[in-house]
Amino acid sequence: MKIIHISTSNTGGGAPRAVSRIHESLLINNIDSEIWVNYKNDIDYSVRGPLNKVIKYINLFKFYFSRIFVRLLKSENKVLHSPQLFPSFSWIKLINNSDADLIHLHWFQHEMLSISDIKKIKKPLIWTLHDMWAFCGAEHVVYDNRFQEGYSKKNRPNSEFGFDLNKWVFKRKLKHWVKPIHLIAPSHWMEQNIRKSFLMKNWPVHVIPNTLNLKIWKPIEKKTSRQQLALPQELNLILFGSASGTKEYHKGYDLLELAIKKLNNSKELQNIGLVIFGQSKPKNPIKLNIPVFYLGYLNDDLLMKTAYSSSDLVVVPSRIESFCQVASEANACGVPVVAFNASGLKTTILHKKTGYLAKPFDIDDFVSGITWVLKNNNPKLKNDCREFVIKRFDYDKVAKKHISVYKEVINID
């Protein structure tokens, strides 16, 4: 069985990391697997990038032109919007002429494939949804119900004006995506949204979580990890981070700031420090009245492991997460996670077993979660974190789930 994964990139944010891990887990289980990308960032023989520099420049032109087009929409939702306008100059032909038994679609935005390209693929298809874009308009994260009702003039948010890009993109999806594709949701929350969506409610859905190589992802001794990152030994360190740092609204950094301010008034907790990865120290950082340490962008698993292992807990104040690999990575390193009991985090964290799930967006309860973890951060809690990840997200277990779905789609016993 040969699988080709389609992804904009093989390194970087959460989706590329998830794709690379699925791919590696399949290789370990003796499945012939490749990743085809628009932007190749390493020399891995099993990752295929554009054929030549001309195609690379065309890809960049398509991406930058689409960004200009997106500006026709004026919206308070500042998340990435992807119109997927331009047909592929080479990928569809290469895919259809390949020896793949199945094509596994992932995050193919930044104009790698257009909306109309999908129906041109003649191979059996599976699609893992790493965010909400597939069943929405152009948005990757939404807070309204247009994706459930269908996009129309009547249900457009009052805060939007200009060209209704989201309705236009949604109508194109309705036009071109007539034949259902088997979908993989990394969490039950994502599955529920798919089943509620106007576009994909009748499409077949399989819930398979993101995976981790637990031979690599394991704890490092705290004292050693803090020395390596030049972090103080005496503080209770809270770690926050994402590929976009503190910028993305749905990642909830503003909610964390409110929680930190409440922590400052707590007599129970002293000697708190905040560690942030995903960005360097800004020119004018917000003053939180506690020490804040910026680690910059971490694109290396060893550095990530070291960052998690240096902390006493990881906070994920996100409003929306499809799954949240930050939480599973932290747990794999024996570090509990505090998050809100919302979206995909309900799949990734066990309340008072591998961390604390606060009432959605209740700052007081989020602070209670931080307090609970710091008071109960004993060897049992650390061990429970890792055991949960081993049980749910191990390479071998997750790979077998993918292989089972692949066989179902291509009708192999």
ABEGO torsion letter per residue (X at the ends): XBBBBBBABABEBAAAAAAAAAAAAAAAAGBBBBBBBABBABABAABBBBABAAAAAAAAAAAAAAAAAAAABBBABABBBBAGABBBAAAAAAAAABABABBBBBBABGGABBAAAAAABABBBBBBBABAAAABBABABBABAAAAAEBBAAABBAABBEBBAAAAAAAAAAAABABBBBBBBABAAAAAAAAABAAAAABBBBBBBBBBBAAABBBBBAAAAAAAAGBBAABBBBBBBBAAEAABAAAGAAAAAAAAAAAAABAABBGBBBBBBGBBBBABBBBAGBBBBBAEBBABAAAAAAAAAABABBBBABABBAAGAAAAAAAAAGBBBBBBBBEAAAAABBBGAAEBBBBBGBAAAAAAAAAAAAAABBAAAAAAAAAAAAAAABAAAAAAAAAAAAAAAAGBX
